[in-house]
Amino acid sequence: MLKSINNIIEKNIKLVEMIGVVMRIISFTLVSWMGPESPFLFVWTFNTIDAILLTWCALIRKDSAYTLLNGFWILVGLVGIFRASGYLH
């Protein structure tokens, strides 16, 4: 299963990266425009999904800098999800 997902991503890596970048732009745009009224749980979940996509692409490309950067965003996203859910204060 993992190998087939890798193959799909590898064949479409530019498209997957573009989807991840557009997702990140959308999530930060929502927060910028809506401020405190932003749907934070949605934004953090959406942002974490794009970080997973971009990390996966960076791993396939063997790009350690972007793997680290987007891996960091996964961790930040998880904290954001827990905070927006009320599990962390």
Rosetta blueprint (number, residue, H / E / L):
1 M L
2 L H
3 K H
4 S H
5 I H
6 N H
7 N H
8 I H
9 I H
10 E H
11 K H
12 N L
13 I H
14 K H
15 L H
16 V H
17 E H
18 M H
19 I H
20 G H
21 V H
22 V H
23 M H
24 R H
25 I H
26 I H
27 S H
28 F H
29 T H
30 L H
31 V H
32 S H
33 W H
34 M H
35 G H
36 P H
37 E H
38 S L
39 P L
40 F H
41 L H
42 F H
43 V H
44 W H
45 T H
46 F H
47 N H
48 T H
49 I H
50 D H
51 A H
52 I H
53 L H
54 L H
55 T H
56 W H
57 C H
58 A H
59 L H
60 I H
61 R H
62 K L
63 D L
64 S H
65 A H
66 Y H
67 T H
68 L H
69 L H
70 N H
71 G H
72 F H
73 W H
74 I H
75 L H
76 V H
77 G H
78 L H
79 V H
80 G H
81 I H
82 F H
83 R H
84 A H
85 S H
86 G L
87 Y L
88 L L
89 H L
